[in-house]
Structure formats: structure tokens, C-alpha cells
Amino acid sequence: MKIIVPMAGMGKRMRPHTLTIPKPLLPVAGKPIVQRLVEDIAKVCHEPLEEIAFVIGPSFGKEVENMLTDVAGKLGAKGSIWYQEEALGTAHAIMCAAPVISGKVVVAFADTLFKADFKMDTTQEGIIWVQKIEDPRAFGVVKVDDAGHITDFVEKPQAFVSDLAIIGIYYFRDGDFLKRELQFLLDNNIRDKGEYQLTNALENMKQKGVKFAPGKVSEWLDCGNKDATVYTNQRVLEFCKGQPELTGNHKNENSVIIPPCFIGEGVVIRNSVIGPHASIGNNTVVENSVIRNTIVQNNSRISNAVVAGAMIGNHAELCGKPADLSIGDYTTIHGN
């Protein structure tokens, strides 16, 4: 089994955090989003992972590339790096890793997480994971017949077609077939809304006889913007409650930690209340504060503050400013 992870997008809805770090590397419950994604996929696969291909932007840097290949290595797979120079759509992003597209392939876009209690049925010709949502206009959706097969794919419908939104995870038993259909779109400049869309390749495969089944997850967690990511952090902490990975070697001085929380290595907490649903990154110092339902990244300092529903970046400093915040790296805020 191979996994292809397109993750070259700029993450504009997550600014200021994505000005200094790619969105899929933002932490949720102490781990980068993309790491949790591939670990979750590995758990539901019947088969060992052969390769994980990460499609990134050319400016991500060597440190990011090394981190990604290390994530793959820890799952027993080869990690490979591919570049998408220009944002030309989902089909184009996948084809940036064209040499990897063969045999059994999972494609997983790196701004989503999921909770599942199933094993992937790799005997299916194709699986597209979906979730019923109230407003599907911002997503690709599918229609399903009485036999349980997908009959239609529609990209971001403005009129109601279906409420089964594609969550961004796909399985293909025949990766070579997928590659031929993706290449057909590129060779013939077939675009939808100005971009090469995976849904067009899926439609062509379906017309040629491939039967796609809808895969169901028990929970779909979006990481598209600050509020969604804070909520995802809350849910992942609930899933991981009680696991030792949530607590690093830290110093607690006259403070209360209300689980579930993630507390990183080298964290110092003084005269404070942390939690529930707070993630405190490595080497961060919290003093005389209350922090709940918040993500704080590494090497930051928070003092004399009440913080909820917030994201605070790396090397940030917050003093006496109670608020719902989204603070980027190296930011300093002092309240009155």
C-alpha cells in the first residue's frame, strides 16, 4: 500500500500561523496534523505501508522534508518528497507524485482528520470517504444508488445535489488506472473552475466501469481555519484521553491541570489552571493564567491571562490580555 499526501497549499485561511509554517505541520494535541493523518490511515489499513509520498511546496525547506520522511519511517514506510510548483488543482497535485501512483494507493489531503472504527476493505475497486453535512456547498459531494455504489461526483455544488461531502481520503485498488485518467485531464487541458479536479478523473473511471463505494467515518475533523482547528484539537484530546503520549516531562508549580490536555516537554506551569482541552507546546512557560480549549505552540510565554478558544504560535508572548485569539509566531502582546 502507498499513500500520497498532497499538502502544498498556502493555508491562507490559517494566517498568521501559516506565514511561518505549512498548515499540515500545525500541531493538534501535540502532533502535526499530517502526522496524525498518516498514522490514522495506517491503523485502518490491512496491509503494510510501502511508501508515503508528500507533495509539498518548493519553499517548505529541508527541515520540513526531513520531518516528513521521518514520520514515514516511523510507520515502516519509505518517505518521498515531491513538489507542486503551482496550485493547479487536486488532480495536478496528485500527479506531481506520478511515479508513486501504481498498485494499491490511498490519496489523503492533509487538512482533515478522522475517527474511524473500521478496517479498509482493499478488495473494493475504489473507496471514497464521505460524511453527511448540513451545508455541502464548499465541498465535493457524491450521490449513491440503492446498491451502495457512487453514481455522481459534483464539485462544490451551489444548488443542492447531495449532503454526502467528500472528506478528502480515497482508496484505489488500481493506481495505474487512476494515473492514466489524471494524465488524460492534464494532456487535454480539462479543467473545472480553472483547475484540474480529481472528481473529473473519478467520473471518467466510473464511466469506464469502476465501482466506487462510499466509506463512512464516525467523525470528520476539519483543520481549515483557526476555529475548526481548535475544535479538532479538543476532539483529538478526547480520543487520546489517558494516553501517555499526551504528557511530557514538565514542571508543575502550584497549578491544576484539568484533562484532557497535552503538555509538552520542558513546559513550566506556575500558579495556573490548564484545561480542559488545552495543548501546551514544548518549552512554553505559563504563569498566573487560565488556559482552556486552546493550542499554544513551542517556546512561548503566557502570563496573567485568561485564554479560551485560541491559537498561539511559536516564540509568542502574551501578558494580561484575556481574549479569543489567533496569534502568530514571534508575536508579543501586553495588556493594560
Secondary structure, DSSP 8 states (H G I E B T S, - for coil): -EEEEE-----GGGTTGGGTS-GGGSEETTEEHHHHHHHHHHHH-SS---EEEEEE-TTS-HHHHHHHHHHHHHTTSEEEEEE-SS---HHHHHHTTGGG--SSEEEE-TTEEEE------TTSSEEEEEEE-S--TTSEEEEE-TTS-EEEEEES-SS-S-SEEEEEEEEES-HHHHHHHHHHHHHTT--BTTB--HHHHHHHHHHTT--EEEEE-SEEEE-SSHHHHHHHHHHHHHHTTT-GGGB-S-EEES-EE-SSEEE-TT-EEES-EE-SSEEE-TT-EEES-EEESEEE-TT-EEES-EEES-EE-TT-EEES--B--EE-TT-EEE--
